[in-house]
Amino acid sequence: MKWTDTQQIAEELYDKYPEVDPKTIRFTDLHRWVMELEGFEDDPNRSGERILEAIQAAWIAEAE
């Protein structure tokens, strides 16, 4: 997975952290959790606020 795979990342996060409300997560935690996902292979410095917002929005949609 890469940072641009926002939907796939959101699905993985939803499965790995079912008890977490994605509306309350800090971007620093979100960044770390994405980096820790199995199969994630991208440069940590390639993410930014826009990408993290897109992942968070997809995760929120997945949770609803």
mmJSON file of the N, C-alpha and C atoms, coordinates in Angstrom:
{"data_MODEL":{"atom_site":{
"group_PDB":["ATOM","ATOM","ATOM","ATOM","ATOM","ATOM","ATOM","ATOM","ATOM","ATOM","ATOM","ATOM","ATOM","ATOM","ATOM","ATOM","ATOM","ATOM","ATOM","ATOM","ATOM","ATOM","ATOM","ATOM","ATOM","ATOM","ATOM","ATOM","ATOM","ATOM","ATOM","ATOM","ATOM","ATOM","ATOM","ATOM","ATOM","ATOM","ATOM","ATOM","ATOM","ATOM","ATOM","ATOM","ATOM","ATOM","ATOM","ATOM","ATOM","ATOM","ATOM","ATOM","ATOM","ATOM","ATOM","ATOM","ATOM","ATOM","ATOM","ATOM","ATOM","ATOM","ATOM","ATOM","ATOM","ATOM","ATOM","ATOM","ATOM","ATOM","ATOM","ATOM","ATOM","ATOM","ATOM","ATOM","ATOM","ATOM","ATOM","ATOM","ATOM","ATOM","ATOM","ATOM","ATOM","ATOM","ATOM","ATOM","ATOM","ATOM","ATOM","ATOM","ATOM","ATOM","ATOM","ATOM","ATOM","ATOM","ATOM","ATOM","ATOM","ATOM","ATOM","ATOM","ATOM","ATOM","ATOM","ATOM","ATOM","ATOM","ATOM","ATOM","ATOM","ATOM","ATOM","ATOM","ATOM","ATOM","ATOM","ATOM","ATOM","ATOM","ATOM","ATOM","ATOM","ATOM","ATOM","ATOM","ATOM","ATOM","ATOM","ATOM","ATOM","ATOM","ATOM","ATOM","ATOM","ATOM","ATOM","ATOM","ATOM","ATOM","ATOM","ATOM","ATOM","ATOM","ATOM","ATOM","ATOM","ATOM","ATOM","ATOM","ATOM","ATOM","ATOM","ATOM","ATOM","ATOM","ATOM","ATOM","ATOM","ATOM","ATOM","ATOM","ATOM","ATOM","ATOM","ATOM","ATOM","ATOM","ATOM","ATOM","ATOM","ATOM","ATOM","ATOM","ATOM","ATOM","ATOM","ATOM","ATOM","ATOM","ATOM","ATOM","ATOM","ATOM","ATOM","ATOM","ATOM","ATOM","ATOM","ATOM"],
"id":[1,2,3,4,5,6,7,8,9,10,11,12,13,14,15,16,17,18,19,20,21,22,23,24,25,26,27,28,29,30,31,32,33,34,35,36,37,38,39,40,41,42,43,44,45,46,47,48,49,50,51,52,53,54,55,56,57,58,59,60,61,62,63,64,65,66,67,68,69,70,71,72,73,74,75,76,77,78,79,80,81,82,83,84,85,86,87,88,89,90,91,92,93,94,95,96,97,98,99,100,101,102,103,104,105,106,107,108,109,110,111,112,113,114,115,116,117,118,119,120,121,122,123,124,125,126,127,128,129,130,131,132,133,134,135,136,137,138,139,140,141,142,143,144,145,146,147,148,149,150,151,152,153,154,155,156,157,158,159,160,161,162,163,164,165,166,167,168,169,170,171,172,173,174,175,176,177,178,179,180,181,182,183,184,185,186,187,188,189,190,191,192],
"type_symbol":["N","C","C","N","C","C","N","C","C","N","C","C","N","C","C","N","C","C","N","C","C","N","C","C","N","C","C","N","C","C","N","C","C","N","C","C","N","C","C","N","C","C","N","C","C","N","C","C","N","C","C","N","C","C","N","C","C","N","C","C","N","C","C","N","C","C","N","C","C","N","C","C","N","C","C","N","C","C","N","C","C","N","C","C","N","C","C","N","C","C","N","C","C","N","C","C","N","C","C","N","C","C","N","C","C","N","C","C","N","C","C","N","C","C","N","C","C","N","C","C","N","C","C","N","C","C","N","C","C","N","C","C","N","C","C","N","C","C","N","C","C","N","C","C","N","C","C","N","C","C","N","C","C","N","C","C","N","C","C","N","C","C","N","C","C","N","C","C","N","C","C","N","C","C","N","C","C","N","C","C","N","C","C","N","C","C","N","C","C","N","C","C"],
"label_atom_id":["N","CA","C","N","CA","C","N","CA","C","N","CA","C","N","CA","C","N","CA","C","N","CA","C","N","CA","C","N","CA","C","N","CA","C","N","CA","C","N","CA","C","N","CA","C","N","CA","C","N","CA","C","N","CA","C","N","CA","C","N","CA","C","N","CA","C","N","CA","C","N","CA","C","N","CA","C","N","CA","C","N","CA","C","N","CA","C","N","CA","C","N","CA","C","N","CA","C","N","CA","C","N","CA","C","N","CA","C","N","CA","C","N","CA","C","N","CA","C","N","CA","C","N","CA","C","N","CA","C","N","CA","C","N","CA","C","N","CA","C","N","CA","C","N","CA","C","N","CA","C","N","CA","C","N","CA","C","N","CA","C","N","CA","C","N","CA","C","N","CA","C","N","CA","C","N","CA","C","N","CA","C","N","CA","C","N","CA","C","N","CA","C","N","CA","C","N","CA","C","N","CA","C","N","CA","C","N","CA","C","N","CA","C","N","CA","C","N","CA","C","N","CA","C"],
"label_alt_id":[null,null,null,null,null,null,null,null,null,null,null,null,null,null,null,null,null,null,null,null,null,null,null,null,null,null,null,null,null,null,null,null,null,null,null,null,null,null,null,null,null,null,null,null,null,null,null,null,null,null,null,null,null,null,null,null,null,null,null,null,null,null,null,null,null,null,null,null,null,null,null,null,null,null,null,null,null,null,null,null,null,null,null,null,null,null,null,null,null,null,null,null,null,null,null,null,null,null,null,null,null,null,null,null,null,null,null,null,null,null,null,null,null,null,null,null,null,null,null,null,null,null,null,null,null,null,null,null,null,null,null,null,null,null,null,null,null,null,null,null,null,null,null,null,null,null,null,null,null,null,null,null,null,null,null,null,null,null,null,null,null,null,null,null,null,null,null,null,null,null,null,null,null,null,null,null,null,null,null,null,null,null,null,null,null,null,null,null,null,null,null,null],
"label_comp_id":["MET","MET","MET","LYS","LYS","LYS","TRP","TRP","TRP","THR","THR","THR","ASP","ASP","ASP","THR","THR","THR","GLN","GLN","GLN","GLN","GLN","GLN","ILE","ILE","ILE","ALA","ALA","ALA","GLU","GLU","GLU","GLU","GLU","GLU","LEU","LEU","LEU","TYR","TYR","TYR","ASP","ASP","ASP","LYS","LYS","LYS","TYR","TYR","TYR","PRO","PRO","PRO","GLU","GLU","GLU","VAL","VAL","VAL","ASP","ASP","ASP","PRO","PRO","PRO","LYS","LYS","LYS","THR","THR","THR","ILE","ILE","ILE","ARG","ARG","ARG","PHE","PHE","PHE","THR","THR","THR","ASP","ASP","ASP","LEU","LEU","LEU","HIS","HIS","HIS","ARG","ARG","ARG","TRP","TRP","TRP","VAL","VAL","VAL","MET","MET","MET","GLU","GLU","GLU","LEU","LEU","LEU","GLU","GLU","GLU","GLY","GLY","GLY","PHE","PHE","PHE","GLU","GLU","GLU","ASP","ASP","ASP","ASP","ASP","ASP","PRO","PRO","PRO","ASN","ASN","ASN","ARG","ARG","ARG","SER","SER","SER","GLY","GLY","GLY","GLU","GLU","GLU","ARG","ARG","ARG","ILE","ILE","ILE","LEU","LEU","LEU","GLU","GLU","GLU","ALA","ALA","ALA","ILE","ILE","ILE","GLN","GLN","GLN","ALA","ALA","ALA","ALA","ALA","ALA","TRP","TRP","TRP","ILE","ILE","ILE","ALA","ALA","ALA","GLU","GLU","GLU","ALA","ALA","ALA","GLU","GLU","GLU"],
"label_asym_id":["A","A","A","A","A","A","A","A","A","A","A","A","A","A","A","A","A","A","A","A","A","A","A","A","A","A","A","A","A","A","A","A","A","A","A","A","A","A","A","A","A","A","A","A","A","A","A","A","A","A","A","A","A","A","A","A","A","A","A","A","A","A","A","A","A","A","A","A","A","A","A","A","A","A","A","A","A","A","A","A","A","A","A","A","A","A","A","A","A","A","A","A","A","A","A","A","A","A","A","A","A","A","A","A","A","A","A","A","A","A","A","A","A","A","A","A","A","A","A","A","A","A","A","A","A","A","A","A","A","A","A","A","A","A","A","A","A","A","A","A","A","A","A","A","A","A","A","A","A","A","A","A","A","A","A","A","A","A","A","A","A","A","A","A","A","A","A","A","A","A","A","A","A","A","A","A","A","A","A","A","A","A","A","A","A","A","A","A","A","A","A","A"],
"label_entity_id":["1","1","1","1","1","1","1","1","1","1","1","1","1","1","1","1","1","1","1","1","1","1","1","1","1","1","1","1","1","1","1","1","1","1","1","1","1","1","1","1","1","1","1","1","1","1","1","1","1","1","1","1","1","1","1","1","1","1","1","1","1","1","1","1","1","1","1","1","1","1","1","1","1","1","1","1","1","1","1","1","1","1","1","1","1","1","1","1","1","1","1","1","1","1","1","1","1","1","1","1","1","1","1","1","1","1","1","1","1","1","1","1","1","1","1","1","1","1","1","1","1","1","1","1","1","1","1","1","1","1","1","1","1","1","1","1","1","1","1","1","1","1","1","1","1","1","1","1","1","1","1","1","1","1","1","1","1","1","1","1","1","1","1","1","1","1","1","1","1","1","1","1","1","1","1","1","1","1","1","1","1","1","1","1","1","1","1","1","1","1","1","1"],
"label_seq_id":[1,1,1,2,2,2,3,3,3,4,4,4,5,5,5,6,6,6,7,7,7,8,8,8,9,9,9,10,10,10,11,11,11,12,12,12,13,13,13,14,14,14,15,15,15,16,16,16,17,17,17,18,18,18,19,19,19,20,20,20,21,21,21,22,22,22,23,23,23,24,24,24,25,25,25,26,26,26,27,27,27,28,28,28,29,29,29,30,30,30,31,31,31,32,32,32,33,33,33,34,34,34,35,35,35,36,36,36,37,37,37,38,38,38,39,39,39,40,40,40,41,41,41,42,42,42,43,43,43,44,44,44,45,45,45,46,46,46,47,47,47,48,48,48,49,49,49,50,50,50,51,51,51,52,52,52,53,53,53,54,54,54,55,55,55,56,56,56,57,57,57,58,58,58,59,59,59,60,60,60,61,61,61,62,62,62,63,63,63,64,64,64],
"pdbx_PDB_ins_code":[null,null,null,null,null,null,null,null,null,null,null,null,null,null,null,null,null,null,null,null,null,null,null,null,null,null,null,null,null,null,null,null,null,null,null,null,null,null,null,null,null,null,null,null,null,null,null,null,null,null,null,null,null,null,null,null,null,null,null,null,null,null,null,null,null,null,null,null,null,null,null,null,null,null,null,null,null,null,null,null,null,null,null,null,null,null,null,null,null,null,null,null,null,null,null,null,null,null,null,null,null,null,null,null,null,null,null,null,null,null,null,null,null,null,null,null,null,null,null,null,null,null,null,null,null,null,null,null,null,null,null,null,null,null,null,null,null,null,null,null,null,null,null,null,null,null,null,null,null,null,null,null,null,null,null,null,null,null,null,null,null,null,null,null,null,null,null,null,null,null,null,null,null,null,null,null,null,null,null,null,null,null,null,null,null,null,null,null,null,null,null,null],
"Cartn_x":[0.833,0.0,0.883,0.351,0.99,0.039,0.531,-0.297,-1.532,-1.44,-2.568,-3.671,-3.437,-4.452,-5.369,-5.996,-6.733,-7.867,-8.612,-9.735,-9.247,-8.246,-7.703,-7.12,-6.421,-5.865,-6.995,-8.048,-9.188,-9.826,-9.974,-10.557,-9.672,-8.369,-7.434,-7.487,-7.533,-7.606,-8.906,-9.996,-11.3,-11.262,-10.639,-10.545,-9.601,-8.505,-7.5,-7.878,-8.627,-9.001,-10.513,-11.297,-12.761,-13.321,-12.569,-13.057,-12.752,-11.98,-11.561,-12.579,-12.939,-13.779,-12.845,-12.882,-11.935,-12.093,-13.207,-13.403,-12.533,-12.047,-11.304,-9.804,-9.34,-7.926,-7.055,-5.895,-4.912,-4.127,-3.721,-2.987,-1.648,-1.039,0.224,0.003,-1.101,-1.436,-1.823,-2.62,-3.047,-1.832,-0.906,0.307,1.053,1.222,1.944,1.207,-0.105,-0.884,-0.835,-0.881,-0.781,0.585,1.624,2.978,3.125,2.364,2.45,1.598,0.749,-0.111,0.716,0.311,0.973,0.733,1.776,1.656,1.827,2.0,2.218,3.69,3.977,5.368,5.483,5.61,5.793,6.645,7.175,8.037,7.201,7.6,6.832,6.711,7.647,7.634,6.755,6.142,5.298,3.866,3.55,2.193,2.151,0.96,0.75,-0.654,-1.009,-2.321,-3.457,-3.322,-4.395,-4.584,-3.492,-3.596,-4.188,-3.728,-4.262,-5.743,-6.152,-7.572,-8.379,-7.849,-8.552,-8.684,-7.632,-7.692,-8.712,-8.689,-9.631,-11.068,-11.326,-12.682,-13.147,-12.257,-12.625,-12.885,-12.105,-12.297,-13.635,-13.979,-15.266,-16.411,-16.296,-17.332,-17.433,-16.307,-16.271,-16.949,-16.767,-17.315,-18.825,-19.362,-20.799,-21.671],
"Cartn_y":[-1.179,0.0,1.249,2.267,3.579,4.589,5.797,6.844,7.141,6.962,7.28,6.227,5.1,4.039,4.309,5.476,5.933,4.99,4.489,3.607,2.301,1.704,0.46,0.671,1.772,2.096,2.253,2.969,3.178,1.852,0.942,-0.37,-1.158,-1.101,-1.796,-1.212,0.106,0.747,0.405,0.385,0.036,-1.384,-2.299,-3.681,-3.818,-3.067,-3.194,-2.459,-1.37,-0.548,-0.32,-1.381,-1.226,-0.374,-0.256,0.498,1.99,2.399,3.795,4.579,5.755,6.672,7.504,7.316,8.012,9.534,10.029,11.486,12.112,11.302,11.829,11.581,10.947,10.585,11.778,11.862,12.902,12.434,13.386,13.033,12.371,12.713,12.06,10.569,10.228,8.817,8.142,8.825,8.258,7.943,8.85,8.64,7.399,7.3,6.155,4.851,4.845,3.628,3.189,4.131,3.778,3.156,3.759,3.233,1.814,1.484,0.169,-0.891,-0.506,-1.478,-2.491,-3.739,-4.78,-4.51,-4.543,-4.31,-2.858,-1.974,-0.57,-0.356,0.157,0.355,1.669,2.752,4.057,4.919,5.956,6.881,7.64,7.625,8.337,9.829,10.382,11.816,12.196,11.224,11.52,11.849,11.674,12.012,13.475,14.005,15.371,15.488,16.677,16.892,16.483,16.789,16.444,14.937,14.201,12.74,12.172,12.654,12.162,12.509,13.683,14.049,13.103,12.753,11.842,10.451,9.981,8.686,8.731,9.806,9.944,9.981,10.713,10.796,9.433,8.697,7.347,6.409,6.546,5.723,6.055,7.323,7.728,7.126,7.2,6.626,5.124,4.465,3.018,2.66,3.494,3.218,3.462,4.238,4.576,3.596],
"Cartn_z":[0.0,0.0,0.0,-0.601,-0.637,0.009,0.271,0.873,0.034,-1.269,-2.143,-2.114,-1.474,-1.369,-0.175,-0.182,1.0,1.399,0.438,0.763,1.384,0.789,1.327,2.725,2.919,4.24,5.253,4.867,5.77,6.167,5.217,5.51,6.476,6.257,7.147,8.558,8.657,9.968,10.677,9.933,10.509,11.091,10.359,10.829,12.022,12.014,13.065,14.351,14.21,15.372,15.417,15.599,15.567,16.702,17.794,18.95,18.853,17.855,17.725,16.898,17.403,16.639,15.761,14.438,13.567,13.577,14.088,14.173,15.255,16.19,17.331,17.254,16.203,16.128,15.752,16.376,16.028,14.809,13.991,12.775,13.088,14.21,14.563,14.812,15.481,15.707,14.398,13.603,12.324,11.451,11.37,10.573,11.061,12.361,12.942,12.669,12.842,12.625,11.17,10.25,8.833,8.563,9.1,8.894,9.446,10.482,11.119,10.438,9.484,8.814,8.023,8.117,7.333,5.85,5.08,3.65,3.241,4.22,3.876,3.593,2.401,1.988,1.229,1.969,1.342,2.262,1.707,2.439,3.469,4.733,5.767,5.491,4.766,4.485,3.298,2.646,1.49,1.896,3.163,3.605,4.02,4.023,4.471,5.021,5.403,6.003,5.067,3.787,2.83,2.718,2.679,2.585,3.862,5.006,6.275,6.418,5.954,5.973,5.088,3.936,3.026,3.644,4.305,4.98,6.107,6.886,7.996,7.476,6.417,5.85,5.353,4.715,4.233,5.406,6.462,7.664,8.318,8.402,8.963,8.141,6.832,5.962,6.16,6.31,6.535,7.853,8.871,10.191,10.28,9.349,9.414,8.683],
"occupancy":[1.0,1.0,1.0,1.0,1.0,1.0,1.0,1.0,1.0,1.0,1.0,1.0,1.0,1.0,1.0,1.0,1.0,1.0,1.0,1.0,1.0,1.0,1.0,1.0,1.0,1.0,1.0,1.0,1.0,1.0,1.0,1.0,1.0,1.0,1.0,1.0,1.0,1.0,1.0,1.0,1.0,1.0,1.0,1.0,1.0,1.0,1.0,1.0,1.0,1.0,1.0,1.0,1.0,1.0,1.0,1.0,1.0,1.0,1.0,1.0,1.0,1.0,1.0,1.0,1.0,1.0,1.0,1.0,1.0,1.0,1.0,1.0,1.0,1.0,1.0,1.0,1.0,1.0,1.0,1.0,1.0,1.0,1.0,1.0,1.0,1.0,1.0,1.0,1.0,1.0,1.0,1.0,1.0,1.0,1.0,1.0,1.0,1.0,1.0,1.0,1.0,1.0,1.0,1.0,1.0,1.0,1.0,1.0,1.0,1.0,1.0,1.0,1.0,1.0,1.0,1.0,1.0,1.0,1.0,1.0,1.0,1.0,1.0,1.0,1.0,1.0,1.0,1.0,1.0,1.0,1.0,1.0,1.0,1.0,1.0,1.0,1.0,1.0,1.0,1.0,1.0,1.0,1.0,1.0,1.0,1.0,1.0,1.0,1.0,1.0,1.0,1.0,1.0,1.0,1.0,1.0,1.0,1.0,1.0,1.0,1.0,1.0,1.0,1.0,1.0,1.0,1.0,1.0,1.0,1.0,1.0,1.0,1.0,1.0,1.0,1.0,1.0,1.0,1.0,1.0,1.0,1.0,1.0,1.0,1.0,1.0,1.0,1.0,1.0,1.0,1.0,1.0],
"B_iso_or_equiv":[0.0,0.0,0.0,0.0,0.0,0.0,0.0,0.0,0.0,0.0,0.0,0.0,0.0,0.0,0.0,0.0,0.0,0.0,0.0,0.0,0.0,0.0,0.0,0.0,0.0,0.0,0.0,0.0,0.0,0.0,0.0,0.0,0.0,0.0,0.0,0.0,0.0,0.0,0.0,0.0,0.0,0.0,0.0,0.0,0.0,0.0,0.0,0.0,0.0,0.0,0.0,0.0,0.0,0.0,0.0,0.0,0.0,0.0,0.0,0.0,0.0,0.0,0.0,0.0,0.0,0.0,0.0,0.0,0.0,0.0,0.0,0.0,0.0,0.0,0.0,0.0,0.0,0.0,0.0,0.0,0.0,0.0,0.0,0.0,0.0,0.0,0.0,0.0,0.0,0.0,0.0,0.0,0.0,0.0,0.0,0.0,0.0,0.0,0.0,0.0,0.0,0.0,0.0,0.0,0.0,0.0,0.0,0.0,0.0,0.0,0.0,0.0,0.0,0.0,0.0,0.0,0.0,0.0,0.0,0.0,0.0,0.0,0.0,0.0,0.0,0.0,0.0,0.0,0.0,0.0,0.0,0.0,0.0,0.0,0.0,0.0,0.0,0.0,0.0,0.0,0.0,0.0,0.0,0.0,0.0,0.0,0.0,0.0,0.0,0.0,0.0,0.0,0.0,0.0,0.0,0.0,0.0,0.0,0.0,0.0,0.0,0.0,0.0,0.0,0.0,0.0,0.0,0.0,0.0,0.0,0.0,0.0,0.0,0.0,0.0,0.0,0.0,0.0,0.0,0.0,0.0,0.0,0.0,0.0,0.0,0.0,0.0,0.0,0.0,0.0,0.0,0.0],
"pdbx_formal_charge":[null,null,null,null,null,null,null,null,null,null,null,null,null,null,null,null,null,null,null,null,null,null,null,null,null,null,null,null,null,null,null,null,null,null,null,null,null,null,null,null,null,null,null,null,null,null,null,null,null,null,null,null,null,null,null,null,null,null,null,null,null,null,null,null,null,null,null,null,null,null,null,null,null,null,null,null,null,null,null,null,null,null,null,null,null,null,null,null,null,null,null,null,null,null,null,null,null,null,null,null,null,null,null,null,null,null,null,null,null,null,null,null,null,null,null,null,null,null,null,null,null,null,null,null,null,null,null,null,null,null,null,null,null,null,null,null,null,null,null,null,null,null,null,null,null,null,null,null,null,null,null,null,null,null,null,null,null,null,null,null,null,null,null,null,null,null,null,null,null,null,null,null,null,null,null,null,null,null,null,null,null,null,null,null,null,null,null,null,null,null,null,null],
"auth_seq_id":[1,1,1,2,2,2,3,3,3,4,4,4,5,5,5,6,6,6,7,7,7,8,8,8,9,9,9,10,10,10,11,11,11,12,12,12,13,13,13,14,14,14,15,15,15,16,16,16,17,17,17,18,18,18,19,19,19,20,20,20,21,21,21,22,22,22,23,23,23,24,24,24,25,25,25,26,26,26,27,27,27,28,28,28,29,29,29,30,30,30,31,31,31,32,32,32,33,33,33,34,34,34,35,35,35,36,36,36,37,37,37,38,38,38,39,39,39,40,40,40,41,41,41,42,42,42,43,43,43,44,44,44,45,45,45,46,46,46,47,47,47,48,48,48,49,49,49,50,50,50,51,51,51,52,52,52,53,53,53,54,54,54,55,55,55,56,56,56,57,57,57,58,58,58,59,59,59,60,60,60,61,61,61,62,62,62,63,63,63,64,64,64],
"auth_comp_id":["MET","MET","MET","LYS","LYS","LYS","TRP","TRP","TRP","THR","THR","THR","ASP","ASP","ASP","THR","THR","THR","GLN","GLN","GLN","GLN","GLN","GLN","ILE","ILE","ILE","ALA","ALA","ALA","GLU","GLU","GLU","GLU","GLU","GLU","LEU","LEU","LEU","TYR","TYR","TYR","ASP","ASP","ASP","LYS","LYS","LYS","TYR","TYR","TYR","PRO","PRO","PRO","GLU","GLU","GLU","VAL","VAL","VAL","ASP","ASP","ASP","PRO","PRO","PRO","LYS","LYS","LYS","THR","THR","THR","ILE","ILE","ILE","ARG","ARG","ARG","PHE","PHE","PHE","THR","THR","THR","ASP","ASP","ASP","LEU","LEU","LEU","HIS","HIS","HIS","ARG","ARG","ARG","TRP","TRP","TRP","VAL","VAL","VAL","MET","MET","MET","GLU","GLU","GLU","LEU","LEU","LEU","GLU","GLU","GLU","GLY","GLY","GLY","PHE","PHE","PHE","GLU","GLU","GLU","ASP","ASP","ASP","ASP","ASP","ASP","PRO","PRO","PRO","ASN","ASN","ASN","ARG","ARG","ARG","SER","SER","SER","GLY","GLY","GLY","GLU","GLU","GLU","ARG","ARG","ARG","ILE","ILE","ILE","LEU","LEU","LEU","GLU","GLU","GLU","ALA","ALA","ALA","ILE","ILE","ILE","GLN","GLN","GLN","ALA","ALA","ALA","ALA","ALA","ALA","TRP","TRP","TRP","ILE","ILE","ILE","ALA","ALA","ALA","GLU","GLU","GLU","ALA","ALA","ALA","GLU","GLU","GLU"],
"auth_asym_id":["A","A","A","A","A","A","A","A","A","A","A","A","A","A","A","A","A","A","A","A","A","A","A","A","A","A","A","A","A","A","A","A","A","A","A","A","A","A","A","A","A","A","A","A","A","A","A","A","A","A","A","A","A","A","A","A","A","A","A","A","A","A","A","A","A","A","A","A","A","A","A","A","A","A","A","A","A","A","A","A","A","A","A","A","A","A","A","A","A","A","A","A","A","A","A","A","A","A","A","A","A","A","A","A","A","A","A","A","A","A","A","A","A","A","A","A","A","A","A","A","A","A","A","A","A","A","A","A","A","A","A","A","A","A","A","A","A","A","A","A","A","A","A","A","A","A","A","A","A","A","A","A","A","A","A","A","A","A","A","A","A","A","A","A","A","A","A","A","A","A","A","A","A","A","A","A","A","A","A","A","A","A","A","A","A","A","A","A","A","A","A","A"],
"auth_atom_id":["N","CA","C","N","CA","C","N","CA","C","N","CA","C","N","CA","C","N","CA","C","N","CA","C","N","CA","C","N","CA","C","N","CA","C","N","CA","C","N","CA","C","N","CA","C","N","CA","C","N","CA","C","N","CA","C","N","CA","C","N","CA","C","N","CA","C","N","CA","C","N","CA","C","N","CA","C","N","CA","C","N","CA","C","N","CA","C","N","CA","C","N","CA","C","N","CA","C","N","CA","C","N","CA","C","N","CA","C","N","CA","C","N","CA","C","N","CA","C","N","CA","C","N","CA","C","N","CA","C","N","CA","C","N","CA","C","N","CA","C","N","CA","C","N","CA","C","N","CA","C","N","CA","C","N","CA","C","N","CA","C","N","CA","C","N","CA","C","N","CA","C","N","CA","C","N","CA","C","N","CA","C","N","CA","C","N","CA","C","N","CA","C","N","CA","C","N","CA","C","N","CA","C","N","CA","C","N","CA","C","N","CA","C","N","CA","C","N","CA","C","N","CA","C"],
"pdbx_PDB_model_num":[1,1,1,1,1,1,1,1,1,1,1,1,1,1,1,1,1,1,1,1,1,1,1,1,1,1,1,1,1,1,1,1,1,1,1,1,1,1,1,1,1,1,1,1,1,1,1,1,1,1,1,1,1,1,1,1,1,1,1,1,1,1,1,1,1,1,1,1,1,1,1,1,1,1,1,1,1,1,1,1,1,1,1,1,1,1,1,1,1,1,1,1,1,1,1,1,1,1,1,1,1,1,1,1,1,1,1,1,1,1,1,1,1,1,1,1,1,1,1,1,1,1,1,1,1,1,1,1,1,1,1,1,1,1,1,1,1,1,1,1,1,1,1,1,1,1,1,1,1,1,1,1,1,1,1,1,1,1,1,1,1,1,1,1,1,1,1,1,1,1,1,1,1,1,1,1,1,1,1,1,1,1,1,1,1,1,1,1,1,1,1,1]
}}}
